[in-house]
Amino acid sequence: MLSKEFRVTFVVGIVLVLFALGLHAVLKYYNAPADVEHGLINISRS
């Protein structure tokens, strides 16, 4: 049996992956420029 903390971490990870895949699908559906999607990933400050 998995510990409660590991199960919570696992579920949060799955939710984040599903959110990222959903956002990717929406951006592709609306033909957003690639810069938009890459801009969401890039967190460095210029």
PDB file of N, CA, C and O in Angstrom:
ATOM      1  N   MET A   1       0.836  -1.187   0.000  1.00  0.00           N
ATOM      2  CA  MET A   1       0.000   0.000   0.000  1.00  0.00           C
ATOM      3  C   MET A   1       0.879   1.248   0.000  1.00  0.00           C
ATOM      4  O   MET A   1       1.861   1.327   0.738  1.00  0.00           O
ATOM      5  N   LEU A   2       0.519   2.211  -0.826  1.00  0.00           N
ATOM      6  CA  LEU A   2       1.282   3.443  -0.904  1.00  0.00           C
ATOM      7  C   LEU A   2       0.963   4.352   0.277  1.00  0.00           C
ATOM      8  O   LEU A   2      -0.167   4.375   0.765  1.00  0.00           O
ATOM      9  N   SER A   3       1.949   5.087   0.725  1.00  0.00           N
ATOM     10  CA  SER A   3       1.703   6.027   1.813  1.00  0.00           C
ATOM     11  C   SER A   3       0.809   7.156   1.309  1.00  0.00           C
ATOM     12  O   SER A   3       0.741   7.416   0.107  1.00  0.00           O
ATOM     13  N   LYS A   4       0.138   7.811   2.221  1.00  0.00           N
ATOM     14  CA  LYS A   4      -0.793   8.880   1.859  1.00  0.00           C
ATOM     15  C   LYS A   4      -0.088  10.028   1.149  1.00  0.00           C
ATOM     16  O   LYS A   4      -0.617  10.581   0.185  1.00  0.00           O
ATOM     17  N   GLU A   5       1.105  10.389   1.620  1.00  0.00           N
ATOM     18  CA  GLU A   5       1.839  11.496   1.002  1.00  0.00           C
ATOM     19  C   GLU A   5       2.226  11.175  -0.438  1.00  0.00           C
ATOM     20  O   GLU A   5       2.147  12.034  -1.317  1.00  0.00           O
ATOM     21  N   PHE A   6       2.648   9.924  -0.675  1.00  0.00           N
ATOM     22  CA  PHE A   6       3.027   9.533  -2.027  1.00  0.00           C
ATOM     23  C   PHE A   6       1.818   9.538  -2.949  1.00  0.00           C
ATOM     24  O   PHE A   6       1.926   9.949  -4.105  1.00  0.00           O
ATOM     25  N   ARG A   7       0.676   9.091  -2.461  1.00  0.00           N
ATOM     26  CA  ARG A   7      -0.542   9.104  -3.285  1.00  0.00           C
ATOM     27  C   ARG A   7      -0.938  10.527  -3.641  1.00  0.00           C
ATOM     28  O   ARG A   7      -1.323  10.789  -4.781  1.00  0.00           O
ATOM     29  N   VAL A   8      -0.853  11.443  -2.701  1.00  0.00           N
ATOM     30  CA  VAL A   8      -1.201  12.842  -2.966  1.00  0.00           C
ATOM     31  C   VAL A   8      -0.245  13.426  -4.000  1.00  0.00           C
ATOM     32  O   VAL A   8      -0.673  14.110  -4.929  1.00  0.00           O
ATOM     33  N   THR A   9       1.047  13.158  -3.838  1.00  0.00           N
ATOM     34  CA  THR A   9       2.042  13.645  -4.797  1.00  0.00           C
ATOM     35  C   THR A   9       1.782  13.076  -6.181  1.00  0.00           C
ATOM     36  O   THR A   9       1.876  13.796  -7.175  1.00  0.00           O
ATOM     37  N   PHE A  10       1.460  11.807  -6.256  1.00  0.00           N
ATOM     38  CA  PHE A  10       1.180  11.144  -7.521  1.00  0.00           C
ATOM     39  C   PHE A  10      -0.041  11.760  -8.199  1.00  0.00           C
ATOM     40  O   PHE A  10      -0.012  12.014  -9.403  1.00  0.00           O
ATOM     41  N   VAL A  11      -1.092  11.998  -7.460  1.00  0.00           N
ATOM     42  CA  VAL A  11      -2.321  12.583  -8.015  1.00  0.00           C
ATOM     43  C   VAL A  11      -2.066  14.011  -8.484  1.00  0.00           C
ATOM     44  O   VAL A  11      -2.535  14.399  -9.554  1.00  0.00           O
ATOM     45  N   VAL A  12      -1.335  14.795  -7.706  1.00  0.00           N
ATOM     46  CA  VAL A  12      -1.020  16.168  -8.110  1.00  0.00           C
ATOM     47  C   VAL A  12      -0.193  16.164  -9.391  1.00  0.00           C
ATOM     48  O   VAL A  12      -0.414  16.989 -10.277  1.00  0.00           O
ATOM     49  N   GLY A  13       0.751  15.247  -9.489  1.00  0.00           N
ATOM     50  CA  GLY A  13       1.560  15.137 -10.699  1.00  0.00           C
ATOM     51  C   GLY A  13       0.726  14.797 -11.912  1.00  0.00           C
ATOM     52  O   GLY A  13       0.917  15.373 -12.983  1.00  0.00           O
ATOM     53  N   ILE A  14      -0.201  13.862 -11.753  1.00  0.00           N
ATOM     54  CA  ILE A  14      -1.083  13.474 -12.861  1.00  0.00           C
ATOM     55  C   ILE A  14      -1.962  14.655 -13.282  1.00  0.00           C
ATOM     56  O   ILE A  14      -2.162  14.889 -14.474  1.00  0.00           O
ATOM     57  N   VAL A  15      -2.478  15.388 -12.316  1.00  0.00           N
ATOM     58  CA  VAL A  15      -3.321  16.546 -12.622  1.00  0.00           C
ATOM     59  C   VAL A  15      -2.519  17.597 -13.393  1.00  0.00           C
ATOM     60  O   VAL A  15      -3.028  18.176 -14.353  1.00  0.00           O
ATOM     61  N   LEU A  16      -1.281  17.846 -12.990  1.00  0.00           N
ATOM     62  CA  LEU A  16      -0.457  18.829 -13.692  1.00  0.00           C
ATOM     63  C   LEU A  16      -0.145  18.387 -15.114  1.00  0.00           C
ATOM     64  O   LEU A  16      -0.148  19.210 -16.030  1.00  0.00           O
ATOM     65  N   VAL A  17       0.120  17.111 -15.311  1.00  0.00           N
ATOM     66  CA  VAL A  17       0.383  16.600 -16.661  1.00  0.00           C
ATOM     67  C   VAL A  17      -0.870  16.735 -17.523  1.00  0.00           C
ATOM     68  O   VAL A  17      -0.782  17.152 -18.677  1.00  0.00           O
ATOM     69  N   LEU A  18      -2.019  16.389 -16.981  1.00  0.00           N
ATOM     70  CA  LEU A  18      -3.263  16.517 -17.741  1.00  0.00           C
ATOM     71  C   LEU A  18      -3.559  17.977 -18.076  1.00  0.00           C
ATOM     72  O   LEU A  18      -4.042  18.281 -19.167  1.00  0.00           O
ATOM     73  N   PHE A  19      -3.273  18.871 -17.146  1.00  0.00           N
ATOM     74  CA  PHE A  19      -3.470  20.303 -17.403  1.00  0.00           C
ATOM     75  C   PHE A  19      -2.559  20.773 -18.542  1.00  0.00           C
ATOM     76  O   PHE A  19      -2.990  21.510 -19.429  1.00  0.00           O
ATOM     77  N   ALA A  20      -1.301  20.338 -18.505  1.00  0.00           N
ATOM     78  CA  ALA A  20      -0.360  20.735 -19.558  1.00  0.00           C
ATOM     79  C   ALA A  20      -0.797  20.186 -20.916  1.00  0.00           C
ATOM     80  O   ALA A  20      -0.727  20.895 -21.919  1.00  0.00           O
ATOM     81  N   LEU A  21      -1.243  18.942 -20.957  1.00  0.00           N
ATOM     82  CA  LEU A  21      -1.710  18.359 -22.215  1.00  0.00           C
ATOM     83  C   LEU A  21      -2.963  19.072 -22.725  1.00  0.00           C
ATOM     84  O   LEU A  21      -3.108  19.295 -23.926  1.00  0.00           O
ATOM     85  N   GLY A  22      -3.855  19.423 -21.819  1.00  0.00           N
ATOM     86  CA  GLY A  22      -5.064  20.146 -22.200  1.00  0.00           C
ATOM     87  C   GLY A  22      -4.745  21.531 -22.740  1.00  0.00           C
ATOM     88  O   GLY A  22      -5.322  21.959 -23.739  1.00  0.00           O
ATOM     89  N   LEU A  23      -3.830  22.231 -22.086  1.00  0.00           N
ATOM     90  CA  LEU A  23      -3.425  23.550 -22.551  1.00  0.00           C
ATOM     91  C   LEU A  23      -2.759  23.453 -23.921  1.00  0.00           C
ATOM     92  O   LEU A  23      -2.997  24.286 -24.796  1.00  0.00           O
ATOM     93  N   HIS A  24      -1.935  22.446 -24.098  1.00  0.00           N
ATOM     94  CA  HIS A  24      -1.289  22.228 -25.395  1.00  0.00           C
ATOM     95  C   HIS A  24      -2.334  21.998 -26.491  1.00  0.00           C
ATOM     96  O   HIS A  24      -2.230  22.557 -27.583  1.00  0.00           O
ATOM     97  N   ALA A  25      -3.335  21.178 -26.193  1.00  0.00           N
ATOM     98  CA  ALA A  25      -4.381  20.884 -27.179  1.00  0.00           C
ATOM     99  C   ALA A  25      -5.183  22.142 -27.523  1.00  0.00           C
ATOM    100  O   ALA A  25      -5.518  22.363 -28.687  1.00  0.00           O
ATOM    101  N   VAL A  26      -5.491  22.961 -26.525  1.00  0.00           N
ATOM    102  CA  VAL A  26      -6.252  24.190 -26.767  1.00  0.00           C
ATOM    103  C   VAL A  26      -5.442  25.151 -27.634  1.00  0.00           C
ATOM    104  O   VAL A  26      -5.978  25.748 -28.568  1.00  0.00           O
ATOM    105  N   LEU A  27      -4.157  25.301 -27.327  1.00  0.00           N
ATOM    106  CA  LEU A  27      -3.323  26.210 -28.116  1.00  0.00           C
ATOM    107  C   LEU A  27      -3.181  25.718 -29.548  1.00  0.00           C
ATOM    108  O   LEU A  27      -3.158  26.526 -30.477  1.00  0.00           O
ATOM    109  N   LYS A  28      -3.086  24.414 -29.741  1.00  0.00           N
ATOM    110  CA  LYS A  28      -2.999  23.870 -31.098  1.00  0.00           C
ATOM    111  C   LYS A  28      -4.329  24.048 -31.834  1.00  0.00           C
ATOM    112  O   LYS A  28      -4.345  24.344 -33.029  1.00  0.00           O
ATOM    113  N   TYR A  29      -5.442  23.866 -31.120  1.00  0.00           N
ATOM    114  CA  TYR A  29      -6.766  24.004 -31.730  1.00  0.00           C
ATOM    115  C   TYR A  29      -6.989  25.422 -32.243  1.00  0.00           C
ATOM    116  O   TYR A  29      -7.555  25.617 -33.319  1.00  0.00           O
ATOM    117  N   TYR A  30      -6.545  26.406 -31.474  1.00  0.00           N
ATOM    118  CA  TYR A  30      -6.731  27.799 -31.867  1.00  0.00           C
ATOM    119  C   TYR A  30      -5.574  28.326 -32.714  1.00  0.00           C
ATOM    120  O   TYR A  30      -5.492  29.529 -32.961  1.00  0.00           O
ATOM    121  N   ASN A  31      -4.689  27.452 -33.157  1.00  0.00           N
ATOM    122  CA  ASN A  31      -3.553  27.814 -34.012  1.00  0.00           C
ATOM    123  C   ASN A  31      -2.728  28.964 -33.432  1.00  0.00           C
ATOM    124  O   ASN A  31      -2.340  29.892 -34.141  1.00  0.00           O
ATOM    125  N   ALA A  32      -2.476  28.879 -32.141  1.00  0.00           N
ATOM    126  CA  ALA A  32      -1.643  29.896 -31.502  1.00  0.00           C
ATOM    127  C   ALA A  32      -0.210  29.751 -31.991  1.00  0.00           C
ATOM    128  O   ALA A  32       0.243  28.637 -32.254  1.00  0.00           O
ATOM    129  N   PRO A  33       0.510  30.860 -32.115  1.00  0.00           N
ATOM    130  CA  PRO A  33       1.913  30.762 -32.531  1.00  0.00           C
ATOM    131  C   PRO A  33       2.720  29.942 -31.519  1.00  0.00           C
ATOM    132  O   PRO A  33       2.388  29.895 -30.335  1.00  0.00           O
ATOM    133  N   ALA A  34       3.769  29.308 -31.999  1.00  0.00           N
ATOM    134  CA  ALA A  34       4.602  28.484 -31.118  1.00  0.00           C
ATOM    135  C   ALA A  34       5.228  29.324 -30.011  1.00  0.00           C
ATOM    136  O   ALA A  34       5.514  28.813 -28.928  1.00  0.00           O
ATOM    137  N   ASP A  35       5.443  30.617 -30.279  1.00  0.00           N
ATOM    138  CA  ASP A  35       6.035  31.486 -29.266  1.00  0.00           C
ATOM    139  C   ASP A  35       5.162  31.582 -28.019  1.00  0.00           C
ATOM    140  O   ASP A  35       5.674  31.748 -26.912  1.00  0.00           O
ATOM    141  N   VAL A  36       3.856  31.480 -28.194  1.00  0.00           N
ATOM    142  CA  VAL A  36       2.953  31.564 -27.044  1.00  0.00           C
ATOM    143  C   VAL A  36       3.194  30.385 -26.117  1.00  0.00           C
ATOM    144  O   VAL A  36       3.352  30.556 -24.908  1.00  0.00           O
ATOM    145  N   GLU A  37       3.222  29.193 -26.685  1.00  0.00           N
ATOM    146  CA  GLU A  37       3.419  28.001 -25.863  1.00  0.00           C
ATOM    147  C   GLU A  37       4.820  27.984 -25.252  1.00  0.00           C
ATOM    148  O   GLU A  37       4.983  27.630 -24.084  1.00  0.00           O
ATOM    149  N   HIS A  38       5.825  28.363 -26.033  1.00  0.00           N
ATOM    150  CA  HIS A  38       7.176  28.375 -25.493  1.00  0.00           C
ATOM    151  C   HIS A  38       7.347  29.478 -24.461  1.00  0.00           C
ATOM    152  O   HIS A  38       8.144  29.345 -23.532  1.00  0.00           O
ATOM    153  N   GLY A  39       6.609  30.558 -24.619  1.00  0.00           N
ATOM    154  CA  GLY A  39       6.665  31.636 -23.639  1.00  0.00           C
ATOM    155  C   GLY A  39       6.109  31.214 -22.294  1.00  0.00           C
ATOM    156  O   GLY A  39       6.552  31.706 -21.256  1.00  0.00           O
ATOM    157  N   LEU A  40       5.138  30.304 -22.302  1.00  0.00           N
ATOM    158  CA  LEU A  40       4.591  29.805 -21.038  1.00  0.00           C
ATOM    159  C   LEU A  40       5.596  28.921 -20.317  1.00  0.00           C
ATOM    160  O   LEU A  40       5.606  28.862 -19.088  1.00  0.00           O
ATOM    161  N   ILE A  41       6.434  28.238 -21.071  1.00  0.00           N
ATOM    162  CA  ILE A  41       7.424  27.345 -20.472  1.00  0.00           C
ATOM    163  C   ILE A  41       8.627  28.127 -19.962  1.00  0.00           C
ATOM    164  O   ILE A  41       9.200  27.791 -18.926  1.00  0.00           O
ATOM    165  N   ASN A  42       9.007  29.171 -20.693  1.00  0.00           N
ATOM    166  CA  ASN A  42      10.199  29.944 -20.358  1.00  0.00           C
ATOM    167  C   ASN A  42       9.924  30.840 -19.157  1.00  0.00           C
ATOM    168  O   ASN A  42       9.127  31.774 -19.241  1.00  0.00           O
ATOM    169  N   ILE A  43      10.580  30.555 -18.048  1.00  0.00           N
ATOM    170  CA  ILE A  43      10.369  31.350 -16.834  1.00  0.00           C
ATOM    171  C   ILE A  43      11.570  32.221 -16.491  1.00  0.00           C
ATOM    172  O   ILE A  43      11.594  32.869 -15.445  1.00  0.00           O
ATOM    173  N   SER A  44      12.575  32.236 -17.379  1.00  0.00           N
ATOM    174  CA  SER A  44      13.751  33.050 -17.116  1.00  0.00           C
ATOM    175  C   SER A  44      13.415  34.521 -17.332  1.00  0.00           C
ATOM    176  O   SER A  44      12.586  34.872 -18.172  1.00  0.00           O
ATOM    177  N   ARG A  45      14.066  35.350 -16.570  1.00  0.00           N
ATOM    178  CA  ARG A  45      13.836  36.796 -16.689  1.00  0.00           C
ATOM    179  C   ARG A  45      14.910  37.386 -17.581  1.00  0.00           C
ATOM    180  O   ARG A  45      16.078  37.005 -17.507  1.00  0.00           O
ATOM    181  N   SER A  46      14.502  38.315 -18.419  1.00  0.00           N
ATOM    182  CA  SER A  46      15.479  38.939 -19.311  1.00  0.00           C
ATOM    183  C   SER A  46      15.848  40.324 -18.844  1.00  0.00           C
ATOM    184  O   SER A  46      16.661  40.994 -19.481  1.00  0.00           O
TER     185      SER A  46
END
